[in-house]
Amino acid sequence: MGVGLESEGIRPSVRFVRRSIHSHITGLGLDAHGRARRVGGGLVGQEEAREAAGVIVQLIKEGKLGGRGILIVGPPGTGKTAIAIAIARELGEDTPFVALDGSEIAGSPRKTEVLLQALRRAMGVKVREERAVIEGVVTDIKYVKRQSPFHPYPVIGGARISLETKDDSASYTVGLEIAEQLLALNVRKGDVIVIDVETGAVRKLGKAKGRGERRYDIEVEKEIEIPGGQVKKRKEFVRILSLHDIDMSVAARRVAFSGLLALLETEREIGDEDRRHSNEIVKKMLDEGRAELVPGVMFIDDAHMLDLECYSFLTRAMESDFAPIIVMATNRGITKIRGTDIESPHGMPRDLLDRLLVITTRPYTAEEIREIIRIRADEEDVPLSDEALEALTKIGLERSLRYSVQLLEPARVIASRRGSPKVEEVDVSEAARLFADLKKSIETIERYKELMLY
């Protein structure tokens, strides 16, 4: 008979999992010919928009989208943000994705600086470095102790470590700095480690398969294959940095160089000179073949909230050599450009619209809403009865899809209070009674408008 955790004095803890509304999206859900499956990549419906986004992805991969951006237009709750995220997923897991809302840009006193930082965060640089390393499985490790005038007991003074690969073995004497890292990482026999010869940095990769004793009943260290080749070798490392990361590094060096004078600066931030220096560093690495650009996606939701200054900045940014893919979304029709009396489609200047490839979305059908709710329920671990699913579908069709999805977790809590493992129609009705949608909220305001504060 098995022994439970509680009998061993270990109490189960509550697991908190935070899921974003788009955590289920893995891609655009297209087949080999670029046709959208009805359900695919976590997306449902919007076949025309997804196929258009697939063409965009192909243009990006071929490097033929320069000087242009993408605008996704459609009513609220029609998957505009989901399509932007799916574009980034299709470009690969290393593709930077930066999301902004038009309101947070418009509300900033330095709008163009916010946009510029976001643009550079969304532009990746894949850097390849070949470094001398010592890599292998630890077969023996002994720490060297020494006397110190500042401590009554012997302290760590270095270490002697033996490593082994499938093809080689070697032993090394290392100094205090590396020994302290080995001790801090709790490196023991059977661990696979890498030591950077130039910097002395130590990384523990995991436990070698079939090597090393079993230390605990429950192991959390991952098992990896024993490395091959020589113990001491040159190895290529690939890192992806954003332009903003490089800007920060350049600015930090400038501040360090200026020493005490930097402490007197009222504003220590990234300047134009820092960014020019960063661009020069990146161009040099590109010319030498040590790096390549990874254009990411900068997504601006509610883009109609921007003003002429922002639109002018984005128009110029699209023509830059280091520009990411700019994707904007809006649910506005003909409306005034913010800060002016000029009416324009989507509240944007026409010269900017001429530079954008426009993707349109449409309202979801009842069948599509049902499938989206089913996917989100599975993602959030909310078991639904058929009747509850139909009730949520009806709410999504008559009120809004967002409101319907937001009722999933409240309905689960209400069902659990009844002692039911599954959400039923009565739980959905109770959740809808307790939480108002936009229409009900407006009705409440109208009913009590004389008591409201203005």
VEXMI-85764 format. One record per residue (C-alpha): residue number from 1; x, y, z; residue in one letter. Coordinates in steps of 0.001 Angstrom, whole numbers. Example, Ala and Ser with C-alpha at 12.3 -4.5 7.8 and 13.67 -1.06 7.14 Angstrom:
residues 2
+-----+---------+---------+---------+------+
| seq |       X |       Y |       Z | type |
+-----+---------+---------+---------+------+
|   1 |   12300 |   -4500 |    7800 |    A |
|   2 |   13670 |   -1060 |    7140 |    S |
+-----+---------+---------+---------+------+
***
This chain:
residues 454
+-----+---------+---------+---------+------+
| seq |       X |       Y |       Z | type |
+-----+---------+---------+---------+------+
|   1 |       0 |       0 |       0 |    M |
|   2 |    1446 |    3347 |   -1015 |    G |
|   3 |    2302 |    6052 |    1482 |    V |
|   4 |     584 |    9395 |     859 |    G |
|   5 |    2326 |   12720 |    1071 |    L |
|   6 |     143 |   13860 |    3982 |    E |
|   7 |    1132 |   10816 |    6062 |    S |
|   8 |    4766 |   11853 |    5610 |    E |
|   9 |    4008 |   15316 |    6983 |    G |
|  10 |    4017 |   16943 |    3547 |    I |
|  11 |     870 |   18952 |    2951 |    R |
|  12 |    -260 |   19528 |    -633 |    P |
|  13 |      23 |   23160 |   -1666 |    S |
|  14 |   -2335 |   25166 |   -3823 |    V |
|  15 |    -884 |   25552 |   -7320 |    R |
|  16 |   -1299 |   28985 |   -8838 |    F |
|  17 |   -1169 |   29010 |  -12613 |    V |
|  18 |   -1501 |   32249 |  -14553 |    R |
|  19 |   -2745 |   31780 |  -18093 |    R |
|  20 |   -3037 |   34591 |  -20571 |    S |
|  21 |   -6117 |   34830 |  -22763 |    I |
|  22 |   -3967 |   33816 |  -25753 |    H |
|  23 |   -1768 |   31168 |  -24089 |    S |
|  24 |   -3279 |   28425 |  -26276 |    H |
|  25 |   -2116 |   29961 |  -29576 |    I |
|  26 |     693 |   28071 |  -31316 |    T |
|  27 |     459 |   29427 |  -34859 |    G |
|  28 |   -1846 |   30372 |  -37711 |    L |
|  29 |   -3112 |   26822 |  -38287 |    G |
|  30 |   -2367 |   26690 |  -42037 |    L |
|  31 |   -1771 |   23609 |  -44169 |    D |
|  32 |    1199 |   23088 |  -46500 |    A |
|  33 |    -532 |   25151 |  -49226 |    H |
|  34 |   -1216 |   28112 |  -46940 |    G |
|  35 |   -4913 |   27311 |  -46543 |    R |
|  36 |   -6441 |   27849 |  -43098 |    A |
|  37 |   -7890 |   24861 |  -41295 |    R |
|  38 |  -11213 |   25588 |  -39630 |    R |
|  39 |   -9542 |   24940 |  -36275 |    V |
|  40 |   -5765 |   25061 |  -36098 |    G |
|  41 |   -2915 |   26537 |  -34077 |    G |
|  42 |   -5392 |   27404 |  -31326 |    G |
|  43 |   -7356 |   29635 |  -33716 |    L |
|  44 |  -10919 |   29165 |  -34917 |    V |
|  45 |  -12487 |   30681 |  -38041 |    G |
|  46 |  -11202 |   33935 |  -39574 |    Q |
|  47 |   -9852 |   31833 |  -42457 |    E |
|  48 |   -9299 |   34776 |  -44823 |    E |
|  49 |   -7451 |   36811 |  -42194 |    A |
|  50 |   -5257 |   33865 |  -41204 |    R |
|  51 |   -4385 |   33090 |  -44813 |    E |
|  52 |   -3467 |   36748 |  -45365 |    A |
|  53 |   -1295 |   36594 |  -42236 |    A |
|  54 |     365 |   33471 |  -43675 |    G |
|  55 |    1371 |   35460 |  -46752 |    V |
|  56 |    2775 |   38150 |  -44429 |    I |
|  57 |    4870 |   35513 |  -42618 |    V |
|  58 |    6260 |   34273 |  -45945 |    Q |
|  59 |    7159 |   37830 |  -46996 |    L |
|  60 |    8920 |   38389 |  -43663 |    I |
|  61 |   10920 |   35161 |  -44009 |    K |
|  62 |   11959 |   36183 |  -47523 |    E |
|  63 |   12926 |   39651 |  -46298 |    G |
|  64 |   10515 |   41396 |  -48652 |    K |
|  65 |    8331 |   43386 |  -46275 |    L |
|  66 |   10657 |   46358 |  -45912 |    G |
|  67 |    9082 |   49786 |  -45549 |    G |
|  68 |    5620 |   48421 |  -44821 |    R |
|  69 |    3555 |   47469 |  -41790 |    G |
|  70 |     375 |   45511 |  -41122 |    I |
|  71 |   -2970 |   46807 |  -39905 |    L |
|  72 |   -5591 |   44373 |  -38585 |    I |
|  73 |   -9083 |   45875 |  -38693 |    V |
|  74 |  -12294 |   44427 |  -37299 |    G |
|  75 |  -15035 |   44679 |  -34664 |    P |
|  76 |  -14138 |   44111 |  -30995 |    P |
|  77 |  -13579 |   40485 |  -30002 |    G |
|  78 |  -12801 |   39134 |  -33475 |    T |
|  79 |   -9284 |   37813 |  -32831 |    G |
|  80 |   -7082 |   40716 |  -33964 |    K |
|  81 |   -4577 |   40302 |  -31122 |    T |
|  82 |   -4667 |   36521 |  -31536 |    A |
|  83 |   -3638 |   36815 |  -35190 |    I |
|  84 |    -746 |   39154 |  -34307 |    A |
|  85 |     510 |   36647 |  -31690 |    I |
|  86 |      93 |   33792 |  -34187 |    A |
|  87 |    2293 |   35674 |  -36691 |    I |
|  88 |    5052 |   35857 |  -34059 |    A |
|  89 |    4623 |   32141 |  -33236 |    R |
|  90 |    4956 |   31236 |  -36921 |    E |
|  91 |    8214 |   33173 |  -37151 |    L |
|  92 |    9743 |   30953 |  -34448 |    G |
|  93 |   10239 |   30816 |  -30699 |    E |
|  94 |   13307 |   33073 |  -30936 |    D |
|  95 |   11272 |   35868 |  -32516 |    T |
|  96 |   10897 |   38849 |  -30137 |    P |
|  97 |    7311 |   39946 |  -29549 |    F |
|  98 |    6554 |   43290 |  -27905 |    V |
|  99 |    2942 |   44311 |  -27261 |    A |
| 100 |    1799 |   47841 |  -26500 |    L |
| 101 |   -1563 |   49525 |  -26186 |    D |
| 102 |   -2204 |   52821 |  -27930 |    G |
| 103 |   -3490 |   54345 |  -24694 |    S |
| 104 |    -244 |   53722 |  -22766 |    E |
| 105 |    1727 |   55400 |  -25557 |    I |
| 106 |    -685 |   58341 |  -25825 |    A |
| 107 |    -597 |   58841 |  -22055 |    G |
| 108 |    3184 |   59027 |  -21866 |    S |
| 109 |    4900 |   62441 |  -21750 |    P |
| 110 |    7609 |   61000 |  -24028 |    R |
| 111 |    5624 |   59118 |  -26649 |    K |
| 112 |    8353 |   58736 |  -29257 |    T |
| 113 |   10842 |   57445 |  -26656 |    E |
| 114 |    8353 |   54748 |  -25611 |    V |
| 115 |    7900 |   53769 |  -29260 |    L |
| 116 |   11632 |   53803 |  -29960 |    L |
| 117 |   12404 |   51551 |  -26995 |    Q |
| 118 |    9640 |   49152 |  -28040 |    A |
| 119 |   10959 |   49080 |  -31614 |    L |
| 120 |   14451 |   48202 |  -30437 |    R |
| 121 |   13174 |   45587 |  -27965 |    R |
| 122 |   11361 |   43945 |  -30887 |    A |
| 123 |   14508 |   43746 |  -33047 |    M |
| 124 |   16654 |   40719 |  -32253 |    G |
| 125 |   20308 |   40074 |  -33032 |    V |
| 126 |   21439 |   36438 |  -33123 |    K |
| 127 |   25078 |   36483 |  -32023 |    V |
| 128 |   27383 |   33510 |  -32628 |    R |
| 129 |   30460 |   33262 |  -30459 |    E |
| 130 |   33120 |   30553 |  -30488 |    E |
| 131 |   34749 |   30261 |  -27067 |    R |
| 132 |   37320 |   28005 |  -25429 |    A |
| 133 |   35580 |   25822 |  -22843 |    V |
| 134 |   36150 |   22847 |  -20586 |    I |
| 135 |   33146 |   20514 |  -20725 |    E |
| 136 |   32443 |   17077 |  -19345 |    G |
| 137 |   31084 |   14835 |  -16612 |    V |
| 138 |   32575 |   15378 |  -13177 |    V |
| 139 |   34327 |   12154 |  -12101 |    T |
| 140 |   36099 |   13618 |   -9081 |    D |
| 141 |   36207 |   16927 |   -7235 |    I |
| 142 |   38280 |   17931 |   -4221 |    K |
| 143 |   38383 |   21370 |   -2639 |    Y |
| 144 |   41687 |   22819 |   -1464 |    V |
| 145 |   41589 |   24477 |    1961 |    K |
| 146 |   43959 |   27186 |    3192 |    R |
| 147 |   44489 |   29159 |    6358 |    Q |
| 148 |   43329 |   32771 |    6451 |    S |
| 149 |   44384 |   35486 |    8905 |    P |
| 150 |   40802 |   36728 |    8878 |    F |
| 151 |   39080 |   33423 |    9745 |    H |
| 152 |   39684 |   30979 |   12605 |    P |
| 153 |   38967 |   27978 |   10351 |    Y |
| 154 |   40428 |   26981 |    6966 |    P |
| 155 |   38684 |   28499 |    3926 |    V |
| 156 |   38320 |   27425 |     309 |    I |
| 157 |   41458 |   28241 |   -1667 |    G |
| 158 |   40811 |   26359 |   -4929 |    G |
| 159 |   39816 |   22941 |   -6240 |    A |
| 160 |   41040 |   19939 |   -8199 |    R |
| 161 |   38448 |   18659 |  -10640 |    I |
| 162 |   38449 |   15678 |  -13030 |    S |
| 163 |   36184 |   15648 |  -16102 |    L |
| 164 |   35346 |   13031 |  -18682 |    E |
| 165 |   33620 |   12868 |  -22077 |    T |
| 166 |   32843 |    9883 |  -24334 |    K |
| 167 |   36260 |   10319 |  -25957 |    D |
| 168 |   38550 |   12037 |  -23451 |    D |
| 169 |   39351 |   12713 |  -19792 |    S |
| 170 |   41399 |   15375 |  -18015 |    A |
| 171 |   42064 |   16917 |  -14611 |    S |
| 172 |   42468 |   20602 |  -13775 |    Y |
| 173 |   43459 |   22721 |  -10818 |    T |
| 174 |   41228 |   25775 |  -10558 |    V |
| 175 |   41469 |   28936 |   -8493 |    G |
| 176 |   39308 |   30454 |   -5794 |    L |
| 177 |   36787 |   32175 |   -8110 |    E |
| 178 |   35912 |   28987 |  -10011 |    I |
| 179 |   35975 |   26873 |   -6838 |    A |
| 180 |   33440 |   29162 |   -5173 |    E |
| 181 |   31144 |   28806 |   -8199 |    Q |
| 182 |   31457 |   25000 |   -8093 |    L |
| 183 |   30552 |   25070 |   -4405 |    L |
| 184 |   27630 |   27464 |   -4918 |    A |
| 185 |   26230 |   25263 |   -7722 |    L |
| 186 |   26650 |   22150 |   -5520 |    N |
| 187 |   28631 |   20416 |   -8271 |    V |
| 188 |   29153 |   16718 |   -7487 |    R |
| 189 |   30193 |   13523 |   -9238 |    K |
| 190 |   27989 |   12764 |  -12248 |    G |
| 191 |   27149 |   16398 |  -13002 |    D |
| 192 |   27803 |   17783 |  -16491 |    V |
| 193 |   29428 |   21212 |  -16347 |    I |
| 194 |   30903 |   23793 |  -18710 |    V |
| 195 |   33669 |   26208 |  -17675 |    I |
| 196 |   34400 |   29201 |  -19882 |    D |
| 197 |   38205 |   29339 |  -20074 |    V |
| 198 |   38280 |   33083 |  -20818 |    E |
| 199 |   35867 |   34337 |  -18143 |    T |
| 200 |   35899 |   31480 |  -15623 |    G |
| 201 |   32091 |   31316 |  -15644 |    A |
| 202 |   30712 |   27909 |  -14617 |    V |
| 203 |   27401 |   26418 |  -15772 |    R |
| 204 |   25855 |   23185 |  -14527 |    K |
| 205 |   23902 |   21598 |  -17386 |    L |
| 206 |   22418 |   18650 |  -15481 |    G |
| 207 |   23187 |   15057 |  -14522 |    K |
| 208 |   24784 |   12630 |  -16969 |    A |
| 209 |   22492 |    9741 |  -17880 |    K |
| 210 |   23503 |    6596 |  -16029 |    G |
| 211 |   26163 |    8404 |  -13996 |    R |
| 212 |   26122 |    9658 |  -10430 |    G |
| 213 |   24288 |    8319 |   -7428 |    E |
| 214 |   20595 |    8913 |   -6812 |    R |
| 215 |   20559 |   11654 |   -4183 |    R |
| 216 |   16859 |   12101 |   -3456 |    Y |
| 217 |   13600 |   10179 |   -3858 |    D |
| 218 |   12300 |   13037 |   -6021 |    I |
| 219 |   14889 |   14446 |   -8421 |    E |
| 220 |   14442 |   17816 |  -10121 |    V |
| 221 |   17712 |   17911 |  -12057 |    E |
| 222 |   17347 |   16958 |  -15691 |    K |
| 223 |   19392 |   14103 |  -17151 |    E |
| 224 |   21431 |   14824 |  -20274 |    I |
| 225 |   23671 |   12834 |  -22603 |    E |
| 226 |   27393 |   12607 |  -21856 |    I |
| 227 |   29241 |   15139 |  -24059 |    P |
| 228 |   31528 |   13877 |  -26816 |    G |
| 229 |   34870 |   15080 |  -28168 |    G |
| 230 |   37730 |   16565 |  -26177 |    Q |
| 231 |   37287 |   17931 |  -22674 |    V |
| 232 |   38974 |   21201 |  -23648 |    K |
| 233 |   37658 |   22520 |  -26952 |    K |
| 234 |   36219 |   25455 |  -28780 |    R |
| 235 |   32439 |   25545 |  -28770 |    K |
| 236 |   29953 |   27795 |  -30537 |    E |
| 237 |   27392 |   29598 |  -28407 |    F |
| 238 |   24331 |   31269 |  -29902 |    V |
| 239 |   22571 |   34067 |  -28042 |    R |
| 240 |   19722 |   36304 |  -29102 |    I |
| 241 |   19911 |   39861 |  -27836 |    L |
| 242 |   17586 |   42729 |  -28596 |    S |
| 243 |   18913 |   46050 |  -29849 |    L |
| 244 |   17654 |   47489 |  -26567 |    H |
| 245 |   19872 |   45030 |  -24645 |    D |
| 246 |   22890 |   46274 |  -26609 |    I |
| 247 |   21820 |   49900 |  -26035 |    D |
| 248 |   21683 |   49238 |  -22280 |    M |
| 249 |   25142 |   47658 |  -22335 |    S |
| 250 |   26651 |   50591 |  -24241 |    V |
| 251 |   24971 |   53109 |  -21920 |    A |
| 252 |   26182 |   51220 |  -18823 |    A |
| 253 |   29763 |   51313 |  -20099 |    R |
| 254 |   29479 |   55034 |  -20758 |    R |
| 255 |   28189 |   55667 |  -17238 |    V |
| 256 |   30933 |   53487 |  -15724 |    A |
| 257 |   33596 |   55319 |  -17737 |    F |
| 258 |   32359 |   58714 |  -16624 |    S |
| 259 |   32772 |   57584 |  -12998 |    G |
| 260 |   31813 |   60033 |  -10274 |    L |
| 261 |   30499 |   62549 |  -12784 |    L |
| 262 |   27779 |   60042 |  -13713 |    A |
| 263 |   26458 |   60179 |  -10160 |    L |
| 264 |   25733 |   63879 |  -10639 |    L |
| 265 |   23641 |   63363 |  -13777 |    E |
| 266 |   19947 |   63987 |  -13217 |    T |
| 267 |   19012 |   61631 |  -16057 |    E |
| 268 |   21108 |   58557 |  -16797 |    R |
| 269 |   19351 |   57037 |  -19778 |    E |
| 270 |   19994 |   55723 |  -23277 |    I |
| 271 |   20889 |   58584 |  -25597 |    G |
| 272 |   21064 |   58959 |  -29372 |    D |
| 273 |   24856 |   58561 |  -29247 |    E |
| 274 |   24466 |   55238 |  -27395 |    D |
| 275 |   22057 |   53952 |  -30027 |    R |
| 276 |   24344 |   55055 |  -32869 |    R |
| 277 |   27206 |   53202 |  -31188 |    H |
| 278 |   24997 |   50104 |  -30820 |    S |
| 279 |   24086 |   50233 |  -34500 |    N |
| 280 |   27774 |   50421 |  -35427 |    E |
| 281 |   28560 |   47389 |  -33246 |    I |
| 282 |   25741 |   45381 |  -34834 |    V |
| 283 |   26694 |   46390 |  -38396 |    K |
| 284 |   30283 |   45335 |  -37747 |    K |
| 285 |   29181 |   41919 |  -36440 |    M |
| 286 |   26867 |   41498 |  -39443 |    L |
| 287 |   29698 |   42327 |  -41871 |    D |
| 288 |   32012 |   39842 |  -40117 |    E |
| 289 |   29341 |   37117 |  -40256 |    G |
| 290 |   29225 |   36809 |  -36451 |    R |
| 291 |   25590 |   37862 |  -36179 |    A |
| 292 |   22317 |   37983 |  -38051 |    E |
| 293 |   19203 |   40073 |  -37587 |    L |
| 294 |   16029 |   38483 |  -36200 |    V |
| 295 |   13163 |   40875 |  -36997 |    P |
| 296 |   10549 |   40581 |  -34282 |    G |
| 297 |    6977 |   41815 |  -34052 |    V |
| 298 |    5919 |   45054 |  -32388 |    M |
| 299 |    2160 |   44954 |  -31878 |    F |
| 300 |     170 |   48101 |  -31081 |    I |
| 301 |   -3434 |   47450 |  -30059 |    D |
| 302 |   -5977 |   50303 |  -30205 |    D |
| 303 |   -3684 |   52079 |  -32660 |    A |
| 304 |   -6342 |   54764 |  -33221 |    H |
| 305 |   -5299 |   56200 |  -29824 |    M |
| 306 |   -2017 |   57470 |  -31296 |    L |
| 307 |   -1580 |   61042 |  -32521 |    D |
| 308 |     114 |   62639 |  -35546 |    L |
| 309 |    3496 |   62750 |  -33798 |    E |
| 310 |    3394 |   58979 |  -33217 |    C |
| 311 |    2141 |   58209 |  -36720 |    Y |
| 312 |    4912 |   60336 |  -38242 |    S |
| 313 |    7486 |   58541 |  -36096 |    F |
| 314 |    6197 |   55088 |  -37129 |    L |
| 315 |    6223 |   56084 |  -40811 |    T |
| 316 |    9922 |   56962 |  -40549 |    R |
| 317 |   10677 |   53870 |  -38451 |    A |
| 318 |    9322 |   51526 |  -41137 |    M |
| 319 |   12096 |   52700 |  -43476 |    E |
| 320 |   14898 |   52005 |  -40969 |    S |
| 321 |   17444 |   49220 |  -41543 |    D |
| 322 |   16794 |   48004 |  -38000 |    F |
| 323 |   12985 |   48042 |  -38020 |    A |
| 324 |   10910 |   45111 |  -36712 |    P |
| 325 |    7591 |   44072 |  -38192 |    I |
| 326 |    5068 |   46682 |  -37058 |    I |
| 327 |    1572 |   45244 |  -36593 |    V |
| 328 |   -1293 |   47490 |  -35512 |    M |
| 329 |   -4913 |   46741 |  -34699 |    A |
| 330 |   -8012 |   48898 |  -34445 |    T |
| 331 |  -11777 |   48509 |  -34175 |    N |
| 332 |  -12587 |   52049 |  -35392 |    R |
| 333 |  -14203 |   53040 |  -38679 |    G |
| 334 |  -14210 |   56647 |  -39938 |    I |
| 335 |  -13117 |   58755 |  -36986 |    T |
| 336 |  -11033 |   61807 |  -36134 |    K |
| 337 |   -7277 |   61580 |  -35925 |    I |
| 338 |   -6433 |   62103 |  -32273 |    R |
| 339 |   -5664 |   65729 |  -31473 |    G |
| 340 |   -7117 |   67055 |  -34753 |    T |
| 341 |  -10481 |   67704 |  -36427 |    D |
| 342 |   -9464 |   65630 |  -39458 |    I |
| 343 |  -11626 |   62560 |  -40089 |    E |
| 344 |   -9887 |   59570 |  -41644 |    S |
| 345 |  -10389 |   55791 |  -41947 |    P |
| 346 |   -9492 |   54158 |  -38606 |    H |
| 347 |   -8367 |   57537 |  -37253 |    G |
| 348 |   -5023 |   57278 |  -39085 |    M |
| 349 |   -3341 |   59569 |  -41642 |    P |
| 350 |   -3859 |   58426 |  -45216 |    R |
| 351 |    -139 |   58548 |  -46029 |    D |
| 352 |     468 |   55985 |  -43257 |    L |
| 353 |   -2441 |   53807 |  -44409 |    L |
| 354 |    -859 |   53710 |  -47881 |    D |
| 355 |    2156 |   51969 |  -46318 |    R |
| 356 |     116 |   49293 |  -44535 |    L |
| 357 |   -1123 |   45905 |  -45669 |    L |
| 358 |   -4635 |   45715 |  -44213 |    V |
| 359 |   -6106 |   42451 |  -42876 |    I |
| 360 |   -9801 |   42431 |  -41968 |    T |
| 361 |  -11612 |   40246 |  -39443 |    T |
| 362 |  -15347 |   39529 |  -39168 |    R |
| 363 |  -17732 |   38622 |  -36327 |    P |
| 364 |  -17645 |   34958 |  -35299 |    Y |
| 365 |  -20482 |   32557 |  -36080 |    T |
| 366 |  -22240 |   30575 |  -33327 |    A |
| 367 |  -20308 |   27433 |  -34279 |    E |
| 368 |  -16979 |   29280 |  -34083 |    E |
| 369 |  -17854 |   30831 |  -30712 |    I |
| 370 |  -18719 |   27367 |  -29377 |    R |
| 371 |  -15347 |   25995 |  -30501 |    E |
| 372 |  -13401 |   28955 |  -29040 |    I |
| 373 |  -15130 |   28538 |  -25665 |    I |
| 374 |  -14370 |   24804 |  -25725 |    R |
| 375 |  -10668 |   25500 |  -26406 |    I |
| 376 |  -10456 |   28100 |  -23629 |    R |
| 377 |  -12260 |   25780 |  -21190 |    A |
| 378 |   -9716 |   23041 |  -21916 |    D |
| 379 |   -6837 |   25518 |  -21533 |    E |
| 380 |   -8166 |   26745 |  -18160 |    E |
| 381 |   -9122 |   23244 |  -16935 |    D |
| 382 |  -12808 |   24116 |  -16627 |    V |
| 383 |  -14980 |   21022 |  -17328 |    P |
| 384 |  -18242 |   22024 |  -19037 |    L |
| 385 |  -21459 |   20134 |  -19543 |    S |
| 386 |  -23020 |   20337 |  -23012 |    D |
| 387 |  -25784 |   22551 |  -21627 |    E |
| 388 |  -23257 |   24939 |  -20039 |    A |
| 389 |  -21333 |   25146 |  -23318 |    L |
| 390 |  -24533 |   26019 |  -25172 |    E |
| 391 |  -25418 |   28680 |  -22573 |    A |
| 392 |  -21976 |   30281 |  -22907 |    L |
| 393 |  -22230 |   30136 |  -26701 |    T |
| 394 |  -25557 |   31971 |  -26576 |    K |
| 395 |  -24070 |   34620 |  -24270 |    I |
| 396 |  -21082 |   35012 |  -26621 |    G |
| 397 |  -23409 |   35475 |  -29597 |    L |
| 398 |  -25882 |   37854 |  -27940 |    E |
| 399 |  -23481 |   39851 |  -25740 |    R |
| 400 |  -19791 |   39346 |  -26520 |    S |
| 401 |  -17268 |   36541 |  -26847 |    L |
| 402 |  -14937 |   38187 |  -24335 |    R |
| 403 |  -17681 |   38352 |  -21713 |    Y |
| 404 |  -18567 |   34717 |  -22307 |    S |
| 405 |  -14928 |   33581 |  -21901 |    V |
| 406 |  -14555 |   35691 |  -18756 |    Q |
| 407 |  -17460 |   33796 |  -17149 |    L |
| 408 |  -15602 |   30454 |  -17318 |    L |
| 409 |  -13626 |   30763 |  -14082 |    E |
| 410 |  -16440 |   32374 |  -12021 |    P |
| 411 |  -18769 |   29585 |  -13171 |    A |
| 412 |  -16190 |   26980 |  -12111 |    R |
| 413 |  -15990 |   28521 |   -8615 |    V |
| 414 |  -19804 |   28548 |   -8329 |    I |
| 415 |  -19940 |   24897 |   -9443 |    A |
| 416 |  -17302 |   23869 |   -6890 |    S |
| 417 |  -19331 |   25522 |   -4109 |    R |
| 418 |  -22240 |   23294 |   -5096 |    R |
| 419 |  -19903 |   20321 |   -4882 |    G |
| 420 |  -20111 |   19708 |   -8631 |    S |
| 421 |  -16926 |   18719 |  -10530 |    P |
| 422 |  -18436 |   20072 |  -13764 |    K |
| 423 |  -19880 |   23465 |  -14692 |    V |
| 424 |  -23589 |   23186 |  -15463 |    E |
| 425 |  -26007 |   25626 |  -17106 |    E |
| 426 |  -27205 |   26840 |  -13684 |    V |
| 427 |  -23634 |   27885 |  -12802 |    D |
| 428 |  -23312 |   29885 |  -16014 |    V |
| 429 |  -26618 |   31631 |  -15319 |    S |
| 430 |  -25525 |   32486 |  -11778 |    E |
| 431 |  -22177 |   33857 |  -13002 |    A |
| 432 |  -23977 |   35995 |  -15605 |    A |
| 433 |  -26313 |   37285 |  -12886 |    R |
| 434 |  -23436 |   38276 |  -10596 |    L |
| 435 |  -21179 |   39855 |  -13218 |    F |
| 436 |  -22453 |   42489 |  -15635 |    A |
| 437 |  -21509 |   42814 |  -19277 |    D |
| 438 |  -21101 |   46187 |  -20997 |    L |
| 439 |  -24790 |   46464 |  -21903 |    K |
| 440 |  -25939 |   45751 |  -18342 |    K |
| 441 |  -23329 |   48164 |  -16963 |    S |
| 442 |  -24649 |   50965 |  -19205 |    I |
| 443 |  -28215 |   50199 |  -18108 |    E |
| 444 |  -27109 |   50514 |  -14466 |    T |
| 445 |  -25530 |   53886 |  -15176 |    I |
| 446 |  -28719 |   55114 |  -16859 |    E |
| 447 |  -30888 |   53875 |  -13995 |    R |
| 448 |  -28811 |   55597 |  -11321 |    Y |
| 449 |  -27411 |   58502 |  -13344 |    K |
| 450 |  -28709 |   61065 |  -10870 |    E |
| 451 |  -26744 |   59390 |   -8081 |    L |
| 452 |  -23526 |   58949 |  -10076 |    M |
| 453 |  -20590 |   61330 |   -9668 |    L |
| 454 |  -19385 |   63251 |  -12705 |    Y |
+-----+---------+---------+---------+------+
***
